Amino acid sequence: MAPGTDEVVVLRGEGAGGFAPAVWLPSGGSQPVAVVIAQLVGEVAPDSAVGHRDGIVTFFWGNADGTFTFRPASTVSGLGVVTALAVADMTGDGEATWS
């Protein structure tokens, strides 16, 4: 998260031990406070979920080139104050579940 903004900063590895230039993405909500990166939709590239202080969780599908695409139709709201997100295989099916 980028303090004082409603954005998330993505730092991708550049392959030689450093980072490519930062990419700033709108978080899709107000006051992002938590981010998780995991394979959430079964594709090859990892996806991300962003939790916001206003009770919204937004999702970004990972693209094969390392970029992310905001998916507004997947937004979940009305959760109360979000302070953290977690990802694990909670159902034992080998796939990530967020909570």
C-alpha positions in Angstrom: 0.0 0.0 0.0 1.1 3.6 -0.6 0.6 5.5 2.7 -1.7 8.5 2.3 -3.1 7.3 -1.0 -5.8 4.9 -2.2 -3.2 3.1 -4.3 -1.2 -0.1 -4.1 2.5 -0.2 -5.2 3.7 -3.2 -7.1 7.4 -4.0 -7.2 8.3 -6.8 -9.7 11.6 -8.5 -9.7 13.7 -7.6 -12.7 15.6 -10.9 -12.8 19.0 -9.7 -11.7 18.4 -9.3 -7.9 16.7 -6.0 -8.1 13.3 -4.5 -8.8 11.7 -3.0 -11.9 10.3 0.5 -11.6 7.3 0.7 -9.2 3.8 0.4 -10.7 1.1 2.3 -8.8 -2.4 0.8 -9.1 -5.7 2.3 -7.8 -6.8 0.0 -5.0 -10.4 0.1 -5.9 -11.5 1.5 -2.5 -10.7 3.9 0.3 -7.7 3.5 2.7 -6.2 0.2 1.7 -4.8 -1.6 4.8 -4.1 -5.2 3.7 -2.9 -7.0 0.6 -2.5 -10.7 -0.2 -1.0 -12.3 -3.2 -2.1 -15.8 -4.1 -3.5 -17.9 -6.9 -7.1 -17.1 -6.2 -8.8 -18.0 -9.6 -6.9 -21.0 -10.7 -4.9 -19.3 -13.4 -1.1 -19.5 -13.8 -0.3 -16.0 -12.5 -0.8 -15.0 -8.9 -3.7 -12.7 -8.1 -4.2 -10.1 -5.4 -6.9 -9.0 -3.0 -6.8 -5.6 -1.2 -8.7 -5.0 2.0 -9.8 -1.5 2.9 -10.6 0.2 6.1 -14.1 1.0 4.8 -15.1 -2.7 4.7 -14.4 -3.4 1.0 -12.2 -6.1 -0.5 -11.2 -5.6 -4.1 -9.6 -8.1 -6.4 -7.0 -8.0 -9.2 -6.5 -10.9 -11.5 -2.8 -11.6 -12.3 -1.8 -11.5 -15.9 1.0 -13.7 -17.4 3.2 -10.6 -18.0 3.3 -9.8 -14.2 0.6 -7.0 -14.4 -2.7 -7.0 -12.6 -6.2 -6.2 -13.9 -8.8 -4.8 -11.5 -12.1 -6.8 -11.4 -14.8 -4.5 -10.1 -17.5 -7.2 -10.4 -15.6 -9.3 -7.8 -15.6 -6.6 -5.1 -17.0 -7.6 -1.8 -18.4 -4.9 0.5 -20.2 -4.5 3.8 -17.5 -6.3 5.8 -16.9 -3.8 8.5 -13.4 -2.5 9.1 -10.9 -4.8 7.4 -7.6 -5.0 9.3 -6.0 -8.1 7.7 -6.5 -10.7 4.9 -5.3 -14.3 4.9 -5.1 -16.9 2.2 -4.9 -20.7 2.9 -6.3 -24.0 1.6 -9.2 -24.0 4.2 -11.3 -26.6 2.4 -8.5 -29.2 1.7 -9.1 -29.1 -2.0 -5.7 -27.8 -2.9 -6.9 -24.3 -3.8 -6.4 -21.0 -2.0 -9.4 -19.5 -0.1 -9.2 -16.0 1.2 -10.7 -14.8 4.5 
